[in-house]
Amino acid sequence: VFFLSPAMAQTEIVPSGFLDDYGILIPNAEVKGDYNYRKEGVTISKYPNVMIEPLEIWLDPESTYKGVSPDMLKEMTEEFRNIMIKNL
């Protein structure tokens, strides 16, 4: 399962090179800017445990905005990870 947060996602996917094929992502009809991927035939409920790795945020070195503090990035990644864990 792959998720893009609506807060971070754009209305159109701009390939960054993270995925080989962005065509596998399907727009979520309920949340604008949210895209999902589920591999066919995989049943998540059969797994007794799921490991959620700590999140990483990569900033574009060419971005004109450089104002995100390390504390804010840490808070954002921890909160997003906690939300993912809560909603499993």
Secondary structure by P-SEA (a helix, b strand, c coil): cbbbbcccccccccccccccccccccccccccccccccccccccccccbbbbcbbbbbcccccccccccaaaaaaaaaaaaaaaaaac
